[in-house]
Amino acid sequence: MHVALTGATGFLGLRLLRRLLDTHTWVTVLAHAGSGDALHRITRSLELTGAPRAFLAGLPERLRVVETDLALPRLGLSARAFRELADSLNAIWHSAGSIHLEGDLPELRRTNVEGTRHVLELAAAGRAEPVVRHVSTAFVAGARRTGVVYEDELDDGAGFENAYEQSKYEAELLVHAWSREHGRPALVLRPSILVTDVPPHPELPSHPLQVVERILRDARRATVAAPPTVTSPPTGAPDGPSRGTPGSPGPGGRPRVRTVGHQRGRLNLLPVEHAADVMVRLSELPSSPSSRGVETYHVVHDRDVPVPTVVALLERLVPLSIDLVDAKPQDPSALEAMIDFYPGITAYLTHRRRFDDTRVRTLLGPAAVCAPVGLDRLWSGLAPRSGAIPRPPGTPSAPAPTPCA
Ligand SMILES: NC(=O)c1ccc[n+]([C@@H]2O[C@H](COP(=O)([O-])OP(=O)(O)OC[C@H]3O[C@@H](n4cnc5c(N)ncnc54)[C@H](OP(=O)(O)O)[C@@H]3O)[C@@H](O)[C@H]2O)c1
């Protein structure tokens, strides 16, 4: 079976590629044209994430790189190259996309919706009828903040927290329409927020929690003249609701920030390697001969992470004291006003919903189970390798990464 993958240079795509190479001798990488030498980037990223030397040495022979642009008709290829590519494939994994949570809808649609349309056209054109594995997101559930979200649900009734979610929802609709039109099966994989314990590095793709950390850090820099004191006391454990009067400094003299959030809120965070493993396992299951439709799976953790744990993580990284409050402050400080500039991201602190993944658990059994995602694991994936940000005193050292089952 010859398989192609979009987005192989990305945070998830890299892990999907690594996992696909366990069972495929060759993979065609549909790389982003104009983004640099994909083979070099992939090799370097895999090296930084611990791939063995012999595995790296084999990559030039095992990867066929085709430069593409999702946003362009025929992925930017000539008619002939497009047909030849389509005819060479038995499976297409579509992981590329823009995860720009603050992006505007037209820009996100170009990559996520039109990009998916062009990938589906590639699948439709292939003589061997390549199967489609579409990477979506659990966040197509949009602004539904409470209750249980099931895998067979796809509606826009609650609206969306941001344009990214909407673009991914619209992309899923396209997959359904394509499957109906062509009578072809498709797998839709909906991961939750993906995390890693691999420390950040300029040559590695970033991940969503890094984006949040960057926003807080930039806001802090832009509004506070004094240099940050990164060694202020730890906030390793959540300590209940509001910890002081608005405007007063937080513990260790840190600037206090009030942001709307729920003390009993929770977010689903899943190690990216585990997500890739679950996705590939699901794709390897024999599909029923009668199945010509779309099968959708929530690729999520069975235990959510409490919002106060996420807040504690951010407070370890950024010298701020974050108070979760019920409603937007009437008298926002400059810092609060800046952070409020990202409503499509901060809204997640109010979420209390749960993603049902009964079907994944039923199909994969223990292979679906992942070790808990705790503060130390999250810290490890955000603190720079150099150790430039000291560990707060009194916190135990980060444990070795716990493998998932
Ligand atoms: N990260 C998460 O937590 C998360 C959670 C749920 C779902 N997802 C979904 O998982 C998928 C992968 O996410 P990710 O975290 O790996 O994102 P990422 O790190 O930002 O990677 C995006 C990938 O898409 C490629 N790409 C972007 N624009 C392109 C274009 N116009 N043409 C061709 N390739 C293009 C990028 O190539 P360059 O690097 O060369 O630009 C990169 O390989 C996305 O569909 C996302 O919606 C991610």
The ligand as an SDF file (V2000), in Angstrom:
LIG
                    3D

 48 52  0  0  0  0  0  0  0  0999 V2000
   -1.8440   20.5330   17.4020 N   0  0  0  0  0  0  0  0  0  0  0  0
   -2.9830   20.2150   17.9930 C   0  0  0  0  0  0  0  0  0  0  0  0
   -3.1210   20.2950   19.2140 O   0  0  0  0  0  0  0  0  0  0  0  0
   -4.1580   19.7390   17.1720 C   0  0  0  0  0  0  0  0  0  0  0  0
   -5.3250   19.3760   17.8580 C   0  0  0  0  0  0  0  0  0  0  0  0
   -6.4110   18.9290   17.1400 C   0  0  0  0  0  0  0  0  0  0  0  0
   -6.3310   18.8350   15.7680 C   0  0  0  0  0  0  0  0  0  0  0  0
   -5.1960   19.2050   15.1190 N   0  0  0  0  0  0  0  0  0  0  0  0
   -5.1630   19.0910   13.6540 C   0  0  0  0  0  0  0  0  0  0  0  0
   -4.0430   18.3130   13.3270 O   0  0  0  0  0  0  0  0  0  0  0  0
   -3.5200   18.7140   12.0770 C   0  0  0  0  0  0  0  0  0  0  0  0
   -2.0310   18.9260   12.2180 C   0  0  0  0  0  0  0  0  0  0  0  0
   -1.7970   19.9300   13.1820 O   0  0  0  0  0  0  0  0  0  0  0  0
   -0.3180   20.2780   13.6420 P   0  0  0  0  0  0  0  0  0  0  0  0
   -0.3700   20.5620   15.0850 O   0  0  0  0  0  0  0  0  0  0  0  0
    0.6200   19.2660   13.1230 O   0  0  0  0  0  0  0  0  0  0  0  0
   -0.1060   21.6650   12.8800 O   0  0  0  0  0  0  0  0  0  0  0  0
    1.2780   22.3730   12.5130 P   0  0  0  0  0  0  0  0  0  0  0  0
    2.3810   21.9510   13.4140 O   0  0  0  0  0  0  0  0  0  0  0  0
    0.9900   23.8340   12.4110 O   0  0  0  0  0  0  0  0  0  0  0  0
    1.6010   21.8060   11.0740 O   0  0  0  0  0  0  0  0  0  0  0  0
    0.8380   22.1990    9.9610 C   0  0  0  0  0  0  0  0  0  0  0  0
    1.3510   21.4600    8.7580 C   0  0  0  0  0  0  0  0  0  0  0  0
    0.5850   21.8710    7.6180 O   0  0  0  0  0  0  0  0  0  0  0  0
    1.4930   22.2920    6.5960 C   0  0  0  0  0  0  0  0  0  0  0  0
    0.8460   23.3390    5.7980 N   0  0  0  0  0  0  0  0  0  0  0  0
    0.3480   24.5090    6.2450 C   0  0  0  0  0  0  0  0  0  0  0  0
   -0.1170   25.2250    5.2130 N   0  0  0  0  0  0  0  0  0  0  0  0
    0.0870   24.4780    4.0940 C   0  0  0  0  0  0  0  0  0  0  0  0
   -0.1880   24.6780    2.7120 C   0  0  0  0  0  0  0  0  0  0  0  0
   -0.7710   25.7950    2.2760 N   0  0  0  0  0  0  0  0  0  0  0  0
    0.1680   23.7230    1.8310 N   0  0  0  0  0  0  0  0  0  0  0  0
    0.7610   22.5730    2.2590 C   0  0  0  0  0  0  0  0  0  0  0  0
    1.0430   22.3180    3.5590 N   0  0  0  0  0  0  0  0  0  0  0  0
    0.7040   23.2720    4.4650 C   0  0  0  0  0  0  0  0  0  0  0  0
    2.6870   22.8290    7.3410 C   0  0  0  0  0  0  0  0  0  0  0  0
    3.8200   22.8770    6.4920 O   0  0  0  0  0  0  0  0  0  0  0  0
    4.9890   23.9600    6.8120 P   0  0  0  0  0  0  0  0  0  0  0  0
    5.4490   23.6840    8.1970 O   0  0  0  0  0  0  0  0  0  0  0  0
    6.0380   23.6550    5.8180 O   0  0  0  0  0  0  0  0  0  0  0  0
    4.3450   25.2870    6.6230 O   0  0  0  0  0  0  0  0  0  0  0  0
    2.8200   21.7740    8.4390 C   0  0  0  0  0  0  0  0  0  0  0  0
    3.4390   20.6220    7.9440 O   0  0  0  0  0  0  0  0  0  0  0  0
   -4.2940   19.9600   11.6600 C   0  0  0  0  0  0  0  0  0  0  0  0
   -5.2490   19.5830   10.7130 O   0  0  0  0  0  0  0  0  0  0  0  0
   -4.9600   20.4160   12.9480 C   0  0  0  0  0  0  0  0  0  0  0  0
   -6.1940   21.0590   12.6910 O   0  0  0  0  0  0  0  0  0  0  0  0
   -4.1070   19.6540   15.7890 C   0  0  0  0  0  0  0  0  0  0  0  0
  1  2  1  0
  2  3  2  0
  2  4  1  0
  4  5  1  0
  4 48  2  0
  5  6  2  0
  6  7  1  0
  7  8  2  0
  8  9  1  0
  8 48  1  0
  9 10  1  0
  9 46  1  0
 10 11  1  0
 11 12  1  0
 11 44  1  0
 12 13  1  0
 13 14  1  0
 14 15  2  0
 14 16  1  0
 14 17  1  0
 17 18  1  0
 18 19  2  0
 18 20  1  0
 18 21  1  0
 21 22  1  0
 22 23  1  0
 23 24  1  0
 23 42  1  0
 24 25  1  0
 25 26  1  0
 25 36  1  0
 26 27  1  0
 26 35  1  0
 27 28  2  0
 28 29  1  0
 29 30  1  0
 29 35  2  0
 30 31  1  0
 30 32  2  0
 32 33  1  0
 33 34  2  0
 34 35  1  0
 36 37  1  0
 36 42  1  0
 37 38  1  0
 38 39  2  0
 38 40  1  0
 38 41  1  0
 42 43  1  0
 44 45  1  0
 44 46  1  0
 46 47  1  0
M  CHG  2   8   1  16  -1
M  END
$$$$
